[in-house]
């Protein structure tokens, strides 16, 4: 999908030498990709995904610890794992 979009942009800018209207169409397409493309999985801005994944992973770890702490089954095993986690961290 990204390759096709890139080819379309190059073609539109290439056709701009025939008619400046094609340059405008290419510029609108580039603007749309940068502005709205990320929501649809097409954009080039992927740096913030690392932070989003880190936030997701931290939330999942907190949820897993909460589930282990308050579950009634296998409580001793969860306590051992929590103790190991605390020992690893410091």
C-alpha positions in Angstrom: 0.0 0.0 0.0 2.8 2.4 0.9 4.7 1.7 -2.3 1.5 2.3 -4.4 1.0 5.6 -2.6 4.6 6.6 -3.2 4.3 5.8 -6.9 1.1 7.8 -7.2 2.7 10.8 -5.5 5.7 10.6 -7.9 3.4 10.3 -10.9 1.3 13.3 -9.8 4.4 15.5 -9.4 5.8 14.2 -12.7 2.5 15.2 -14.4 2.9 18.6 -12.8 5.2 19.6 -15.7 2.2 19.2 -18.0 -0.3 21.0 -15.9 0.3 22.6 -12.5 -3.0 21.2 -11.3 -1.3 17.8 -10.9 1.2 19.4 -8.6 -1.7 20.7 -6.5 -3.2 17.2 -6.5 0.1 15.6 -5.4 0.6 18.2 -2.7 -2.9 17.5 -1.3 -2.2 13.8 -1.4 1.1 14.2 0.5 -0.7 16.5 3.0 -3.4 13.9 3.5 -0.9 11.1 4.1 1.0 13.0 6.7 -2.1 14.4 8.4 -4.6 11.5 8.3 -2.6 8.5 7.2 -1.5 7.3 10.6 -5.1 6.7 11.8 -5.5 4.4 8.8 -2.2 2.6 9.1 -0.6 4.3 6.0 1.4 7.2 7.5 5.1 7.5 7.9 5.2 8.7 11.5 5.8 5.6 13.5 8.1 6.9 16.3 5.2 7.3 18.8 4.2 3.7 18.4 7.1 2.7 20.6 5.9 4.9 23.4 2.4 3.6 23.0 3.5 0.0 23.1 5.6 0.7 26.2 2.5 2.3 27.9 0.4 -0.7 26.8 3.0 -3.2 28.2 3.3 -1.4 31.5 -0.5 -1.3 31.9 -0.7 -5.1 31.1 2.1 -5.8 33.6 0.2 -3.8 36.3 -3.0 -5.6 35.4 -1.3 -9.0 35.6 0.2 -8.2 39.0 -3.2 -7.1 40.3 -4.9 -10.3 38.9 -2.2 -12.5 40.5 -2.4 -10.7 43.8 -6.1 -10.9 44.2 -6.8 -14.2 42.6 -7.7 -17.0 45.0 -6.1 -19.8 43.0 -2.4 -20.5 43.2 -1.8 -17.6 45.6 1.5 -19.0 47.0 2.9 -19.3 43.5 2.0 -15.8 42.6 3.6 -14.5 45.8 6.8 -16.3 44.9 6.8 -14.8 41.4 6.1 -11.3 42.9 9.0 -11.8 45.2 11.3 -12.8 42.3 10.1 -9.7 40.3 11.0 -7.4 43.3 14.4 -9.1 43.6 15.2 -8.6 40.0 14.3 -4.9 40.1 16.5 -4.0 42.9 
